[in-house]
Amino acid sequence: MRILKTLPIAAVLLGGCIDLDVSNPNEPDRDRVLNRPEDIETLIAGTYRQYFDQVQENYPNLPLAAMADNATGGFFDFSLHDLSTEPRAAWNNSSLNTRDGVNEDPWYTMYAIISSVNDGLRALDGGAVIPGQNANARAYAFGRFVQGIAHGYLALHFDQALIIDVDTDLEQLDPTGFRPYTEVRDAALEMLDDAADIAGSSTFSIPGTVDWINGVPLTNAELVRVIRSYQARIIAYSGRTWEERNSADWNRVIQLVDAGIQSDLAPEGLLDVWESNMRRLWARVRTLPGDHARMDYFAVGPADVSGQFQTWFATPSDNRMPFQLTSPDRRIQGAGGVNSNGTYVGYSANTIWPAARGTYRFSWYYYLRSGQGESWYLGRQPTMTVAEMDLLGAEALIRTNRAADAVPLINRTRVANGQLAPVTVDGPPDDAQCVPRKTTGGCGSLWDALRYEKTLELAGIEGAISWWDARGWGTLQEGTLVHFPVPGREIDNLGIANYTFGGGGEGSAPAPQYHRCPVALARC
């Protein structure tokens, strides 16, 4: 049993690391850990693993991908069914909701991470000295980094949250003193700036061991690059609407992407420690391939050149049925023809879920890029990729009227991975093999091509990204919630009024405009 599931945030934070998992009798007590410098370093080092585990879990990633029409499914597990119902329903924020892990797990996990980091940093502030050259600077920079991305995740996921910095007086903490997500975002960015300043002014190496980031050794300069990429994410993804995303500091995003990662951030897998349960379940094969969730036609349909996607799109949701694509994109369809698997997506003409749960959920296309067999815990487990940064940079360039500079960034994955004809500032070649196509059937714009690349290339990396993108691009289905409320269990513990979002009420996405462009482009 997790104490974090039953205690309010104030109790979690005051308890520190002792409350992380009471089922483990070998868990070191808080005072003993904080009195040994080596254990302080271990405490701080292990916090990124906790973060990775959360952002690669089924909760909340599969339902978030389904909310963005990146994944589809009809099973009730993990709230995938509940959050992808058409028309969209309001989120059930009751503490009695047995599938409340979509907002409860990130909330309590991120605050447990923040609590552990703050305990370690306070010990360092109190005079603890970790053996080794610049070891204190390394621990402090890494701790501020994880503290920043944990607050950043809270800002991206929730409408409001607590800001708990290292100097926050927990005895005086008002557990109901939530700040709007914009303030939490700004605090996260400041923490990350501090982490980058510390790392940039010292010299150290982070070992690629299981207790840091398994298989990913980092110099202090490389840690700064990771920090900058996370900042680019937080700035770009925080907008809840088309207007908010449009108003982000895209020039700053360009700077951060340029200063960011130069290789994928992909820890080496290790069962029960460094693994991606999201990929495992999305790619699961038992009697049928993709037997739990599949790729949504909204994700793969723009690659179809037969016109069937447009017919499917124009059909009322309750009457939609699966169909076979014809596509030149080799990520979706192999060179062997319409029945052959692509490199990212496989084909299996069968249905899994009862028709009563909505035939619009049916898909003959399943995720196979990674996660099958033992690949979800063996080998590299990407959580942030160069492709993501390239495409974020491309979006920023388009939004700042530098579309020509965005073209080569979009073509990197489009040509190499999709084996598609390159785009120009006018978009894909307007011919019979045009990919992507609009929902109306016309050849897509450069903006459509960017969104299409991001949808395919980021599927299976972190499920939340597709939701963060879709709300800011204005492509969420009407009524989809744009952020989650503070979990019902937390609200009950605090004795304050419950609330929720989605279903057409407050915090709901407006009707989508699939092909609106942020600047003047051909075919928009």
C-alpha positions as CSV (number, residue, x, y, z in Angstrom):
1,M,0.0,0.0,0.0
2,R,1.3,3.5,-0.9
3,I,1.0,6.1,1.9
4,L,1.1,8.6,-1.0
5,K,-2.3,7.4,-2.0
6,T,-3.9,8.2,1.3
7,L,-2.2,11.2,2.8
8,P,-2.6,14.8,1.7
9,I,0.4,16.5,0.1
10,A,1.5,18.3,3.3
11,A,1.9,15.0,5.0
12,V,3.8,13.5,2.1
13,L,6.2,16.4,2.0
14,L,6.8,16.6,5.7
15,G,7.5,12.9,5.7
16,G,10.1,13.1,3.1
17,C,11.5,9.9,1.6
18,I,10.4,7.7,4.4
19,D,6.9,7.8,3.0
20,L,7.7,6.7,-0.5
21,D,6.9,3.1,0.0
22,V,5.9,1.6,3.4
23,S,5.7,-1.9,2.0
24,N,9.5,-2.1,1.8
25,P,10.9,-2.9,5.3
26,N,14.5,-2.3,4.0
27,E,13.7,1.4,3.0
28,P,16.3,3.5,4.8
29,D,14.8,5.9,7.3
30,R,14.9,9.6,6.4
31,D,17.2,10.8,9.2
32,R,19.8,8.1,8.6
33,V,19.9,8.8,4.9
34,L,20.3,12.5,5.4
35,N,23.2,12.1,7.8
36,R,25.3,10.2,5.4
37,P,26.7,12.2,2.4
38,E,26.9,9.1,0.2
39,D,23.3,8.3,0.8
40,I,22.3,11.9,0.1
41,E,23.8,11.6,-3.3
42,T,22.1,8.2,-3.9
43,L,18.8,9.8,-2.8
44,I,19.1,12.7,-5.3
45,A,20.5,10.4,-8.1
46,G,17.5,8.1,-7.9
47,T,14.9,10.8,-8.5
48,Y,15.2,10.8,-12.3
49,R,14.5,7.1,-12.3
50,Q,11.2,7.8,-10.5
51,Y,10.4,10.5,-13.0
52,F,11.2,8.2,-16.0
53,D,9.0,5.4,-14.5
54,Q,6.0,7.8,-14.3
55,V,6.3,9.2,-17.8
56,Q,6.6,5.7,-19.2
57,E,3.7,4.1,-17.3
58,N,0.3,3.1,-18.7
59,Y,-1.1,5.7,-16.3
60,P,-1.4,8.4,-17.6
61,N,0.2,7.8,-21.0
62,L,-2.2,5.5,-22.9
63,P,-5.3,7.5,-22.1
64,L,-3.6,10.8,-22.9
65,A,-2.6,9.4,-26.3
66,A,-6.2,8.3,-26.8
67,M,-7.5,11.7,-25.9
68,A,-5.3,13.1,-28.7
69,D,-6.5,10.4,-31.1
70,N,-3.0,9.0,-31.3
71,A,-4.1,5.7,-29.8
72,T,-7.4,4.0,-29.6
73,G,-8.9,1.4,-27.4
74,G,-12.1,0.0,-25.9
75,F,-11.0,-1.6,-22.7
76,F,-11.8,0.2,-19.4
77,D,-8.2,-0.3,-18.0
78,F,-6.3,2.9,-17.3
79,S,-9.3,5.1,-18.2
80,L,-8.4,4.8,-21.9
81,H,-12.1,4.1,-22.7
82,D,-13.5,6.7,-20.4
83,L,-11.3,9.6,-21.8
84,S,-11.7,8.7,-25.5
85,T,-15.5,8.3,-25.6
86,E,-17.2,10.2,-28.4
87,P,-18.7,12.6,-27.6
88,R,-16.2,13.4,-25.0
89,A,-17.3,13.2,-21.3
90,A,-16.2,15.2,-18.3
91,W,-13.4,13.6,-16.2
92,N,-14.8,11.7,-13.2
93,N,-12.7,13.4,-10.4
94,S,-14.3,11.4,-7.6
95,S,-12.0,9.8,-5.1
96,L,-14.0,6.7,-5.6
97,N,-13.1,6.5,-9.3
98,T,-11.1,3.2,-9.5
99,R,-9.4,4.5,-12.7
100,D,-8.2,7.8,-11.2
101,G,-4.5,7.0,-11.8
102,V,-4.6,9.4,-14.8
103,N,-4.3,12.4,-12.5
104,E,-3.6,10.8,-9.1
105,D,-0.4,8.9,-10.1
106,P,1.4,12.0,-11.6
107,W,0.3,14.2,-8.8
108,Y,1.7,12.0,-5.9
109,T,4.7,10.7,-7.8
110,M,5.9,14.2,-8.8
111,Y,5.5,15.5,-5.2
112,A,7.3,12.4,-3.8
113,I,10.2,13.2,-6.2
114,I,10.2,16.9,-5.2
115,S,10.2,15.9,-1.5
116,S,13.2,13.6,-2.0
117,V,15.1,16.1,-4.0
118,N,14.4,18.9,-1.5
119,D,15.5,16.7,1.4
120,G,18.8,16.0,-0.3
121,L,19.4,19.7,-1.3
122,R,18.6,20.9,2.2
123,A,21.2,18.5,3.6
124,L,23.8,19.9,1.2
125,D,22.8,23.4,2.1
126,G,23.3,22.4,5.8
127,G,26.9,21.5,5.2
128,A,27.0,17.9,4.1
129,V,30.0,17.1,1.8
130,I,29.8,14.3,-0.6
131,P,33.2,12.7,-1.3
132,G,34.6,13.2,-4.8
133,Q,35.6,16.1,-7.0
134,N,32.8,18.6,-7.4
135,A,30.4,15.9,-6.1
136,N,28.3,18.5,-4.3
137,A,27.9,20.6,-7.4
138,R,26.9,17.5,-9.4
139,A,24.3,16.4,-6.9
140,Y,22.9,20.0,-6.6
141,A,22.7,20.5,-10.3
142,F,21.1,17.1,-10.8
143,G,18.6,17.7,-8.0
144,R,17.6,21.1,-9.3
145,F,17.2,19.6,-12.7
146,V,14.8,16.9,-11.5
147,Q,13.0,19.3,-9.2
148,G,12.4,21.5,-12.2
149,I,11.1,18.9,-14.6
150,A,8.8,17.5,-11.8
151,H,7.3,21.0,-11.4
152,G,7.2,21.3,-15.2
153,Y,5.2,18.1,-15.5
154,L,2.7,19.3,-12.9
155,A,2.3,22.5,-14.8
156,L,1.7,20.7,-18.1
157,H,-0.8,18.2,-16.6
158,F,-2.8,20.1,-14.0
159,D,-4.7,23.4,-13.9
160,Q,-3.0,24.3,-10.6
161,A,-0.4,22.9,-8.2
162,L,1.8,23.7,-5.3
163,I,5.3,25.1,-5.8
164,I,7.6,23.5,-3.3
165,D,11.1,24.8,-3.6
166,V,14.1,23.9,-1.5
167,D,13.6,26.9,0.8
168,T,9.8,26.3,1.3
169,D,8.9,26.2,5.0
170,L,7.0,22.9,5.1
171,E,5.8,23.7,8.7
172,Q,4.1,26.8,7.3
173,L,2.9,25.3,4.1
174,D,-0.7,25.9,3.2
175,P,-1.7,22.6,1.4
176,T,-4.5,24.4,-0.4
177,G,-2.3,27.2,-1.7
178,F,-2.3,26.0,-5.3
179,R,-0.9,28.3,-7.9
180,P,-2.1,28.4,-11.5
181,Y,-0.2,26.3,-14.0
182,T,1.5,29.4,-15.6
183,E,3.1,30.2,-12.3
184,V,4.2,26.6,-11.7
185,R,5.6,26.5,-15.2
186,D,7.6,29.7,-14.6
187,A,8.9,28.3,-11.3
188,A,10.0,25.1,-13.1
189,L,11.9,27.1,-15.7
190,E,13.7,29.1,-13.0
191,M,14.7,25.9,-11.3
192,L,16.0,24.5,-14.5
193,D,18.0,27.7,-15.2
194,D,19.5,27.4,-11.8
195,A,20.4,23.7,-12.6
196,A,22.0,24.8,-15.8
197,D,24.0,27.6,-14.1
198,I,25.4,25.2,-11.5
199,A,26.3,22.5,-14.1
200,G,27.8,25.1,-16.5
201,S,30.1,26.6,-13.8
202,S,31.5,23.3,-12.6
203,T,33.2,20.2,-14.1
204,F,31.9,16.8,-13.3
205,S,30.7,13.5,-14.9
206,I,27.5,11.7,-14.2
207,P,28.0,7.9,-14.4
208,G,25.6,6.0,-16.6
209,T,24.8,3.6,-13.8
210,V,21.5,2.2,-12.8
211,D,21.1,4.6,-9.9
212,W,21.6,7.7,-12.1
213,I,20.4,7.4,-15.7
214,N,21.1,3.9,-16.7
215,G,23.4,3.6,-19.8
216,V,23.5,7.4,-20.2
217,P,26.7,8.9,-18.8
218,L,26.7,12.7,-19.0
219,T,29.3,15.4,-18.6
220,N,28.3,18.6,-16.9
221,A,27.9,20.2,-20.4
222,E,25.8,17.3,-21.6
223,L,23.5,17.7,-18.6
224,V,23.0,21.4,-19.5
225,R,21.9,20.2,-23.0
226,V,19.3,17.9,-21.4
227,I,18.1,20.7,-19.2
228,R,17.7,23.0,-22.2
229,S,15.6,20.4,-24.1
230,Y,13.3,20.0,-21.1
231,Q,12.9,23.8,-21.0
232,A,12.0,23.8,-24.7
233,R,9.3,21.2,-23.9
234,I,7.8,23.1,-21.0
235,I,7.6,26.4,-22.9
236,A,6.2,24.9,-26.1
237,Y,3.7,22.4,-24.6
238,S,2.2,24.5,-21.8
239,G,-0.4,26.3,-23.9
240,R,-3.9,24.9,-23.4
241,T,-5.4,26.6,-26.5
242,W,-4.4,27.6,-30.0
243,E,-4.0,31.2,-28.8
244,E,-1.8,30.3,-25.8
245,R,0.5,28.1,-27.8
246,N,0.7,30.8,-30.4
247,S,1.8,33.3,-27.8
248,A,4.7,31.1,-26.4
249,D,8.2,32.5,-26.7
250,W,9.1,30.7,-29.9
251,N,12.4,32.5,-30.3
252,R,13.4,31.2,-26.9
253,V,12.4,27.7,-28.0
254,I,14.7,28.0,-31.0
255,Q,17.6,29.0,-28.7
256,L,16.8,26.1,-26.3
257,V,16.5,23.5,-29.1
258,D,19.9,24.7,-30.5
259,A,21.4,24.3,-27.1
260,G,19.7,21.0,-26.4
261,I,20.4,17.3,-26.8
262,Q,22.4,16.0,-29.7
263,S,21.5,12.4,-29.2
264,D,18.4,10.6,-27.9
265,L,17.9,10.6,-24.2
266,A,17.3,6.8,-23.9
267,P,18.2,5.0,-20.7
268,E,19.2,1.4,-21.0
269,G,16.3,-0.9,-20.1
270,L,16.3,-3.0,-16.9
271,L,13.3,-5.0,-15.8
272,D,11.3,-3.4,-13.0
273,V,13.7,-0.5,-12.9
274,W,14.1,1.1,-16.3
275,E,11.2,0.0,-18.4
276,S,8.4,1.4,-20.5
277,N,5.1,-0.2,-19.5
278,M,3.3,2.1,-21.9
279,R,5.2,0.6,-24.9
280,R,4.7,-2.9,-23.5
281,L,0.9,-2.6,-23.4
282,W,0.5,-0.6,-26.6
283,A,2.5,-3.2,-28.6
284,R,1.3,-6.2,-26.7
285,V,0.7,-9.4,-28.7
286,R,-1.2,-12.3,-27.3
287,T,-3.6,-14.1,-29.6
288,L,-3.7,-10.9,-31.8
289,P,-1.2,-8.2,-32.4
290,G,-2.0,-4.9,-30.7
291,D,-4.5,-6.7,-28.5
292,H,-4.9,-3.9,-25.9
293,A,-4.6,-0.6,-27.8
294,R,-4.1,0.3,-31.4
295,M,-3.1,3.3,-33.6
296,D,-6.1,5.7,-34.2
297,Y,-7.1,6.4,-37.7
298,F,-6.7,10.1,-37.0
299,A,-3.0,9.3,-36.5
300,V,-2.4,7.0,-39.6
301,G,-5.3,8.1,-41.8
302,P,-3.6,11.2,-43.3
303,A,-1.1,8.8,-44.9
304,D,-3.9,7.2,-47.0
305,V,-3.9,8.1,-50.7
306,S,-7.0,6.0,-51.6
307,G,-9.6,8.5,-50.3
308,Q,-10.9,6.0,-47.7
309,F,-9.7,8.1,-44.7
310,Q,-11.8,11.1,-45.9
311,T,-14.8,8.8,-46.3
312,W,-14.2,7.5,-42.7
313,F,-13.8,11.0,-41.4
314,A,-17.0,12.2,-43.0
315,T,-19.0,9.3,-41.5
316,P,-20.7,10.0,-38.1
317,S,-18.7,8.5,-35.3
318,D,-21.2,5.8,-34.4
319,N,-21.1,4.5,-37.9
320,R,-17.4,4.5,-38.5
321,M,-15.8,1.1,-39.4
322,P,-12.2,0.2,-39.9
323,F,-10.6,0.2,-43.4
324,Q,-7.4,-0.6,-45.2
325,L,-5.0,2.2,-46.0
326,T,-3.0,2.6,-49.2
327,S,0.1,4.6,-48.4
328,P,3.6,5.2,-49.6
329,D,4.8,6.0,-46.1
330,R,7.0,3.0,-45.2
331,R,6.5,3.6,-41.5
332,I,2.9,2.6,-42.0
333,Q,2.9,0.3,-44.9
334,G,5.8,-1.9,-46.2
335,A,6.9,-2.2,-49.8
336,G,5.1,-5.5,-50.1
337,G,1.7,-3.8,-50.5
338,V,-1.4,-2.9,-48.5
339,N,-1.2,-6.1,-46.3
340,S,2.5,-5.5,-45.3
341,N,3.7,-4.0,-42.1
342,G,5.5,-0.7,-41.9
343,T,8.4,-0.1,-39.7
344,Y,6.4,1.7,-37.0
345,V,2.8,0.3,-37.6
346,G,1.5,-3.1,-38.4
347,Y,-1.6,-4.3,-40.1
348,S,-4.1,-6.8,-38.7
349,A,-7.7,-6.9,-40.1
350,N,-9.5,-7.8,-37.0
351,T,-11.4,-6.0,-34.2
352,I,-10.9,-6.4,-30.5
353,W,-13.6,-4.5,-28.6
354,P,-17.3,-4.9,-28.5
355,A,-19.1,-2.7,-31.1
356,A,-21.3,-1.4,-28.2
357,R,-18.3,0.5,-27.0
358,G,-18.1,2.4,-30.3
359,T,-17.0,1.2,-33.7
360,Y,-15.1,4.5,-34.1
361,R,-12.6,2.8,-31.8
362,F,-11.9,0.0,-34.3
363,S,-8.6,0.1,-36.1
364,W,-6.7,-2.5,-38.1
365,Y,-3.4,-0.8,-37.4
366,Y,-1.3,-1.6,-34.4
367,Y,1.9,-0.1,-32.8
368,L,5.0,-2.2,-33.4
369,R,7.9,0.2,-33.5
370,S,9.0,-0.9,-30.0
371,G,7.6,-2.6,-26.9
372,Q,7.0,-6.1,-28.3
373,G,8.6,-9.1,-26.7
374,E,11.2,-7.9,-24.2
375,S,12.0,-4.7,-26.0
376,W,10.1,-2.6,-23.5
377,Y,12.8,-3.4,-20.9
378,L,15.8,-4.5,-22.9
379,G,17.8,-2.0,-25.0
380,R,17.4,1.7,-25.2
381,Q,14.2,3.2,-23.9
382,P,13.8,6.6,-25.5
383,T,12.1,9.3,-23.5
384,M,13.3,12.4,-25.4
385,T,14.5,12.2,-29.0
386,V,16.5,14.4,-31.4
387,A,13.5,14.0,-33.7
388,E,11.2,15.7,-31.2
389,M,13.7,18.6,-30.8
390,D,14.0,18.9,-34.6
391,L,10.3,19.1,-35.0
392,L,9.8,21.5,-32.1
393,G,12.5,23.6,-33.7
394,A,10.7,23.4,-37.0
395,E,7.4,24.5,-35.4
396,A,9.2,27.4,-33.8
397,L,10.7,28.4,-37.1
398,I,7.4,28.3,-38.9
399,R,5.8,30.4,-36.2
400,T,8.5,33.0,-36.4
401,N,8.1,33.3,-40.2
402,R,11.2,31.2,-41.1
403,A,9.4,28.4,-42.8
404,A,12.2,27.7,-45.3
405,D,14.5,27.0,-42.4
406,A,12.0,24.5,-41.0
407,V,11.9,22.4,-44.2
408,P,15.1,20.4,-43.7
409,L,14.2,19.6,-40.1
410,I,10.9,18.1,-41.3
411,N,12.5,16.2,-44.1
412,R,15.0,14.5,-41.8
413,T,12.5,11.9,-40.5
414,R,10.0,12.2,-43.4
415,V,12.6,11.1,-46.0
416,A,14.9,8.8,-44.0
417,N,12.1,7.0,-42.0
418,G,9.0,7.4,-44.2
419,Q,10.8,7.2,-47.5
420,L,8.5,10.0,-48.7
421,A,9.3,12.7,-51.2
422,P,10.7,15.8,-49.4
423,V,8.5,18.8,-48.6
424,T,9.2,22.4,-49.7
425,V,7.8,25.6,-48.2
426,D,4.7,24.8,-50.3
427,G,4.3,21.4,-48.6
428,P,4.5,17.9,-50.0
429,P,4.5,17.4,-53.8
430,D,0.9,17.8,-54.9
431,D,0.4,14.5,-56.7
432,A,-1.3,11.1,-56.3
433,Q,1.3,10.1,-53.7
434,C,0.8,13.2,-51.5
435,V,1.3,12.5,-47.8
436,P,-0.2,13.8,-45.6
437,R,-3.7,14.6,-47.0
438,K,-6.2,16.8,-45.4
439,T,-9.5,15.5,-44.0
440,T,-11.1,17.1,-47.1
441,G,-8.8,15.1,-49.4
442,G,-6.5,17.9,-50.6
443,C,-2.7,17.7,-50.4
444,G,-1.5,18.9,-47.1
445,S,0.5,22.1,-46.3
446,L,3.9,22.3,-44.7
447,W,2.1,22.8,-41.4
448,D,0.1,19.6,-42.0
449,A,3.4,17.8,-42.8
450,L,5.0,19.0,-39.5
451,R,2.1,17.8,-37.4
452,Y,2.0,14.5,-39.3
453,E,5.7,13.9,-38.6
454,K,5.4,14.7,-35.0
455,T,2.4,12.4,-34.6
456,L,4.2,9.4,-36.1
457,E,7.7,10.0,-34.7
458,L,6.6,10.7,-31.2
459,A,4.1,7.9,-30.9
460,G,5.3,5.6,-28.2
461,I,7.9,8.0,-26.8
462,E,5.8,9.7,-24.1
463,G,2.0,9.5,-24.5
464,A,1.5,12.9,-22.9
465,I,3.2,14.7,-25.8
466,S,0.5,14.0,-28.3
467,W,-2.1,15.4,-25.9
468,W,0.0,18.5,-25.1
469,D,0.5,19.0,-28.9
470,A,-3.1,18.5,-29.9
471,R,-4.5,21.0,-27.4
472,G,-2.1,23.7,-28.5
473,W,-2.6,22.8,-32.2
474,G,-6.4,23.0,-31.8
475,T,-6.9,19.4,-32.9
476,L,-8.4,17.8,-29.8
477,Q,-11.9,16.6,-30.3
478,E,-14.5,19.0,-28.9
479,G,-15.1,18.6,-25.2
480,T,-11.7,16.9,-24.5
481,L,-10.3,18.2,-21.3
482,V,-7.3,20.4,-21.7
483,H,-5.9,19.8,-18.3
484,F,-6.7,17.8,-15.2
485,P,-8.0,19.0,-11.8
486,V,-6.2,18.3,-8.5
487,P,-7.0,14.7,-7.8
488,G,-10.3,14.0,-6.0
489,R,-8.5,12.1,-3.2
490,E,-6.3,15.1,-2.5
491,I,-9.4,17.4,-2.5
492,D,-11.2,15.1,-0.1
493,N,-8.2,15.1,2.2
494,L,-8.1,18.9,2.2
495,G,-11.8,19.3,2.7
496,I,-12.3,21.6,-0.3
497,A,-14.9,21.6,-3.1
498,N,-14.4,19.1,-5.9
499,Y,-14.3,20.2,-9.5
500,T,-13.5,18.8,-12.9
501,F,-13.0,19.6,-16.6
502,G,-14.1,18.4,-20.0
503,G,-17.3,17.2,-21.6
504,G,-18.2,20.6,-22.9
505,G,-17.9,22.4,-19.5
506,E,-15.0,24.4,-18.2
507,G,-11.6,23.3,-19.4
508,S,-12.9,21.7,-22.6
509,A,-11.4,21.9,-26.0
510,P,-13.4,23.8,-28.7
511,A,-14.4,22.3,-32.0
512,P,-11.1,21.3,-33.8
513,Q,-9.8,23.2,-36.8
514,Y,-7.5,20.6,-38.3
515,H,-5.8,22.6,-41.0
516,R,-5.5,26.1,-39.6
517,C,-2.0,27.4,-39.8
518,P,-0.3,29.9,-37.4
519,V,1.2,31.9,-40.3
520,A,0.5,32.3,-44.0
521,L,1.5,29.1,-45.9
522,A,0.4,27.5,-49.1
523,R,-2.7,25.2,-48.9
524,C,-3.7,26.6,-45.5
